[in-house]
């Protein structure tokens, strides 16, 4: 019988759900790396029965099981999990007469992400109307007063010139980072071996705690952004006798 070659090159889909819930798993999107490591502590007993020394016995304990993961898709659920965040779903809606101070050539950041500007008037009387593209332009977060415009003239050198801005906001997620401790998740990798047997292999980790993302490159055009996260796999004491408290692997067999 010919020997089966079992080299491995794995691609796969990482799926996540809240630990211990029995809920369906969600697709976490593209994850570039999912590297498991096992940390151990060795306890040795020195052999004093002979002058040559050495060890009489040794015990190895597992101190931690970890995953190093790099999430490459910034869906809201990934951001919330990796930044310990609360999420507020903000619908598109009309906002009326939101008041702000204005200065020439500087950005007035609105309370909500603007989609379209309905009206901009002076805050003192509400009678002077200013026009988009003539007096101001919309930016990603608000409006910017244009130099040489009627609005710029009205502002002059004042540092407390007020505007009332009415607008329609976009629908967006407002993500409040680092507002809670990490939730626990169950992770499964639906893996496909591209070498060897070319069959499936599914590692599954029962209780996973995410550390906050190590870094976020908010500005960069040389590479796709990623969230590199350290994950600790905790023991699940509900697994029972003869079952791993940390993980299991389902590995598809070749046809006989």
C-alpha positions as CSV (number, residue, x, y, z in Angstrom):
1,X,0.0,0.0,0.0
2,X,1.4,3.4,-1.0
3,X,2.3,5.8,1.8
4,X,0.0,8.9,2.0
5,X,2.0,12.1,1.9
6,X,0.6,14.5,4.5
7,X,2.4,17.8,4.0
8,X,0.3,20.8,4.7
9,X,-0.3,24.3,3.2
10,X,-3.5,25.6,4.8
11,X,-5.9,28.2,3.7
12,X,-9.2,28.7,5.5
13,X,-12.0,30.7,6.9
14,X,-12.0,31.9,10.5
15,X,-15.4,31.8,12.2
16,X,-16.3,33.2,15.6
17,X,-19.2,33.1,18.1
18,X,-19.6,34.1,21.7
19,X,-18.2,31.3,23.9
20,X,-20.7,28.9,25.5
21,X,-23.7,30.1,23.6
22,X,-24.4,27.5,21.0
23,X,-25.1,30.4,18.5
24,X,-24.2,30.0,14.8
25,X,-20.7,31.2,13.9
26,X,-20.0,34.4,12.0
27,X,-17.4,34.6,9.2
28,X,-14.6,36.9,10.5
29,X,-13.5,37.7,7.0
30,X,-9.9,37.5,5.8
31,X,-7.5,36.6,8.5
32,X,-3.9,36.5,7.3
33,X,-2.4,34.6,10.2
34,X,-3.6,32.3,13.0
35,X,-0.6,31.0,14.8
36,X,-0.9,28.7,17.8
37,X,1.7,28.6,20.6
38,X,1.9,26.6,23.8
39,X,3.9,28.1,26.7
40,X,5.2,25.7,29.3
41,X,6.9,25.6,32.7
42,X,9.4,22.9,33.5
43,X,9.9,21.7,37.1
44,X,13.0,19.6,37.6
45,X,14.2,17.5,40.5
46,X,18.0,17.4,40.7
47,X,19.5,13.9,41.1
48,X,21.7,13.9,44.2
49,X,22.1,10.2,44.4
50,X,25.3,10.4,42.3
51,X,28.0,13.0,42.1
52,X,27.6,13.2,38.4
53,X,24.3,15.1,38.9
54,X,21.6,15.4,36.2
55,X,17.9,15.4,36.8
56,X,16.0,12.7,38.7
57,X,12.6,13.7,37.5
58,X,10.9,16.4,35.4
59,X,7.4,17.7,35.2
60,X,6.2,20.0,32.4
61,X,3.1,22.2,33.0
62,X,1.2,24.2,30.4
63,X,1.1,27.8,31.4
64,X,-0.7,29.3,28.4
65,X,-2.1,28.4,25.0
66,X,-2.2,31.4,22.7
67,X,-3.1,32.4,19.2
68,X,-1.5,35.3,17.2
69,X,-4.1,36.5,14.7
70,X,-4.0,39.2,12.0
71,X,-7.5,40.4,11.0
72,X,-7.6,42.1,7.6
73,X,-11.3,43.0,7.3
74,X,-12.6,45.9,9.4
75,X,-16.2,44.9,9.8
76,X,-17.7,46.4,13.0
77,X,-17.9,43.1,14.9
78,X,-14.1,42.6,14.3
79,X,-13.3,46.1,15.5
80,X,-15.5,45.7,18.5
81,X,-13.9,42.4,19.5
82,X,-10.3,43.6,18.9
83,X,-10.7,47.0,20.6
84,X,-13.0,46.0,23.5
85,X,-15.6,48.4,22.1
86,X,-19.2,49.2,22.5
87,X,-21.1,49.9,19.3
88,X,-24.0,52.3,18.7
89,X,-25.9,52.0,15.4
90,X,-26.7,55.5,14.2
91,X,-29.3,55.7,11.5
92,X,-29.4,58.3,8.7
93,X,-31.5,61.2,10.0
94,X,-32.0,65.0,9.7
95,X,-30.1,67.1,12.2
96,X,-31.5,70.7,12.8
97,X,-29.6,73.8,13.7
98,X,-26.5,72.2,15.3
99,X,-24.5,75.1,16.7
100,X,-20.7,75.5,16.3
101,X,-18.0,78.2,16.3
102,X,-16.4,78.9,12.9
103,X,-13.0,80.1,11.7
104,X,-11.7,80.7,8.2
105,X,-9.9,77.7,6.6
106,X,-10.6,75.4,9.5
107,X,-12.9,72.4,9.8
108,X,-16.1,72.5,11.9
109,X,-16.5,68.9,13.0
110,X,-20.2,68.0,13.2
111,X,-21.6,65.8,15.9
112,X,-22.6,63.1,13.4
113,X,-21.0,62.0,10.1
114,X,-22.5,64.4,7.4
115,X,-24.0,63.1,4.2
116,X,-25.6,66.3,2.8
117,X,-25.8,69.9,4.1
118,X,-29.3,71.3,4.2
119,X,-28.7,74.8,5.5
120,X,-26.0,77.0,7.2
121,X,-27.0,80.2,8.9
122,X,-25.5,82.7,11.3
123,X,-26.2,81.7,14.9
124,X,-27.0,85.2,16.2
125,X,-29.9,86.0,13.9
126,X,-30.5,83.0,11.8
127,X,-31.2,85.3,8.9
128,X,-27.9,85.2,7.0
129,X,-27.7,82.1,4.8
130,X,-24.4,80.7,3.5
131,X,-24.0,78.5,0.4
132,X,-22.1,75.3,-0.1
133,X,-19.1,75.6,-2.5
134,X,-19.3,79.4,-2.3
135,X,-18.9,79.9,1.4
136,X,-18.0,76.4,2.7
137,X,-17.2,72.9,1.5
138,X,-18.3,69.6,3.1
139,X,-15.5,67.3,4.4
140,X,-15.5,63.8,5.8
141,X,-16.4,65.0,9.3
142,X,-18.0,68.4,8.8
143,X,-17.6,71.7,6.9
144,X,-14.7,74.0,6.1
145,X,-15.0,77.7,5.7
146,X,-13.6,78.9,2.3
147,X,-11.2,81.8,2.3
148,X,-12.4,84.9,0.4
149,X,-16.0,84.0,0.8
150,X,-18.9,86.0,2.2
151,X,-18.8,83.7,5.2
152,X,-15.1,84.4,5.7
153,X,-15.8,88.1,5.5
154,X,-18.6,87.8,8.1
155,X,-16.3,85.9,10.4
156,X,-13.4,88.4,10.0
157,X,-11.1,88.2,13.0
158,X,-13.7,87.0,15.4
159,X,-12.9,83.8,17.4
160,X,-16.5,83.3,18.6
161,X,-18.5,83.6,15.3
162,X,-21.3,81.0,15.5
163,X,-23.1,79.0,12.9
164,X,-26.2,76.8,12.9
165,X,-25.8,73.9,10.7
166,X,-28.7,71.7,9.5
167,X,-27.8,68.5,7.7
168,X,-28.6,64.9,7.0
169,X,-26.2,62.5,8.6
170,X,-25.0,59.2,7.1
171,X,-25.9,55.9,8.6
172,X,-22.8,54.8,10.6
173,X,-21.5,52.8,13.5
174,X,-20.2,54.8,16.4
175,X,-17.6,52.6,18.0
176,X,-16.4,53.5,21.6
177,X,-13.1,51.7,21.9
178,X,-11.6,50.4,25.2
179,X,-14.9,50.8,27.1
180,X,-15.2,47.2,28.4
181,X,-13.1,44.1,29.1
182,X,-12.8,41.4,26.4
183,X,-15.7,39.1,25.8
184,X,-15.0,35.4,25.4
185,X,-15.3,33.8,22.0
186,X,-15.2,30.4,20.5
187,X,-13.1,30.2,17.3
188,X,-13.1,27.6,14.5
189,X,-10.9,27.6,11.5
190,X,-12.4,25.8,8.5
191,X,-9.2,24.8,6.9
192,X,-8.4,23.3,3.5
193,X,-5.1,21.6,2.9
194,X,-3.6,22.7,-0.5
195,X,-0.8,20.1,-0.3
196,X,-0.6,16.5,0.8
197,X,-4.0,15.0,1.1
198,X,-5.8,18.2,0.0
199,X,-8.5,17.4,2.5
200,X,-10.1,19.4,5.4
201,X,-8.7,20.2,8.8
202,X,-10.7,22.2,11.4
203,X,-9.0,23.4,14.6
204,X,-11.5,24.7,17.2
205,X,-10.7,26.7,20.3
206,X,-13.3,26.7,23.1
207,X,-12.7,29.9,25.2
208,X,-10.7,32.7,23.7
209,X,-9.9,36.1,25.3
210,X,-8.7,38.8,22.9
211,X,-6.1,41.4,24.0
212,X,-6.6,44.8,22.4
213,X,-5.2,45.1,18.9
214,X,-1.4,45.7,19.3
215,X,-1.3,48.6,16.7
216,X,-3.5,50.2,14.1
217,X,-1.9,51.9,11.1
218,X,-4.6,54.5,10.6
219,X,-2.7,56.2,7.8
220,X,-0.8,54.3,5.2
221,X,-1.1,53.4,1.5
222,X,1.7,50.9,1.1
223,X,-0.1,47.9,2.5
224,X,-3.6,46.8,3.5
225,X,-4.4,47.6,7.1
226,X,-4.5,44.8,9.7
227,X,-5.4,44.2,13.3
228,X,-2.7,42.1,15.0
229,X,-4.2,40.5,18.1
230,X,-2.9,38.3,20.8
231,X,-5.5,35.8,21.9
232,X,-5.3,33.5,25.0
233,X,-7.1,30.2,24.9
234,X,-8.6,29.5,28.3
235,X,-9.5,26.2,29.8
236,X,-13.2,25.2,29.4
237,X,-13.9,23.0,32.5
238,X,-17.3,21.9,31.1
239,X,-15.6,19.7,28.4
240,X,-15.6,16.6,30.6
241,X,-13.2,13.7,31.2
242,X,-11.1,12.7,28.2
243,X,-11.8,15.9,26.4
244,X,-9.4,18.8,25.8
245,X,-10.3,21.8,27.8
246,X,-8.6,24.0,25.3
247,X,-9.2,22.8,21.7
248,X,-9.8,20.0,19.3
249,X,-8.8,19.3,15.7
250,X,-11.0,17.5,13.2
251,X,-8.8,16.1,10.4
252,X,-10.4,14.5,7.4
253,X,-9.1,11.0,6.4
254,X,-8.2,10.1,2.9
255,X,-10.5,7.6,1.2
256,X,-9.5,4.0,1.9
